[in-house]
Amino acid sequence: MSRRSELSDEQWARIAPLMPQVSGRSRPFRDHRQVVEGIIFRYRCGVAWRDLPERFGPWQTVWKRHRRFSRDGTWDRILAVVLAEADAAGDIDWAVSVDSTINRAHQHATTLPRSTGADANHMNQELEPPDHAVGRSRGGLSTKIHHAVDGKGRPLAVLVGPGQGGDTPMCLPLLNAIRVPRLGAGRPRTRPDALLADKAYSSRAIRSELRRRGIVAVIPEPRDQQGHRKRRGSRGGRPVAYDPALYKQRNVVERAFCLLKQWRGLATRYDKHAVTYRGAVVLAAIMTWLRA
């Protein structure tokens, strides 16, 4: 694949049958490959939509297509099929790591009125949240991307939220977003073998839910929780146990963020709507699996 082609022929052959088609007397789509490559180029380079090279066609078409595919769930459906194929081939490592990364929101992305502190859209990712997933963290207005990746650092689930949002409240929604369909009969797989996370995810609610679902918790306990447990004596419960050797594999999620931020349009958020921005993150996840 050269700089003049965002998708190789092999990669396009895998997702071409999954692209939506019009029916009846509707106007046919412009060449899907040309438009998808324009979307990838825009987010990899971080240019304005109006500055897309002419080889991708009218920039309005590229922008409208991405907005449409982000809102109607097209990108999520393509990722689900790619994950199903990987799972059928036994290529998914189910020692799942979770973490988040903060991305600065450009001033062009923060011009819409928003309801600060509003509820997120965990249950329906196709609906725009009232706060547009923009919040004020230490670095200014920002957005936080929450990732759940397999043992090889490839995304299984993606959520976005405001930059000041905590990691602990997003852990269970992120875990519930993991849903890998089966190619044949059977329910989608939703349960990892183990969940690897840093101390920010150490809470009684998370550990209880993981225990209920039979998921091994590989989460160290922070010092303040250790001290609180010791002060309570026998009522504090037993010390938290986890596998330190397995915990060392949690760095795959950090490497996944390093790969994600090579897309300049994701490392800095330029999109006004959270649904559109998340759609680009899902597209980057698709590309990660296609490269694998």
Salt bridges, closest charged atoms under 4 A:
GLU6 OE1 - ARG44 NH1 2.88
GLU6 OE2 - ARG55 NH2 3.87
ASP9 OD1 - ARG33 NH1 2.98
GLU37 OE2 - ARG33 NE 3.25
ASP76 OD1 - ARG278 NH2 2.97
GLU85 OE1 - ARG14 NH2 3.03
ASP87 OD2 - ARG182 NH1 3.53
ASP91 OD1 - LYS152 NZ 3.15
ASP91 OD2 - ARG154 NH1 2.85
ASP99 OD2 - ARG250 NH1 3.08
GLU128 OE2 - HIS132 ND1 2.71
ASP150 OD2 - ARG154 NH2 2.77
ASP167 OD1 - LYS144 NZ 3.42
ASP193 OD1 - ARG189 NH2 2.86
GLU209 OE2 - ARG212 NH2 2.72
GLU221 OE1 - ARG229 NH2 3.20
GLU254 OE2 - ARG250 NH2 3.37
ASP271 OD1 - ARG42 NH1 3.59
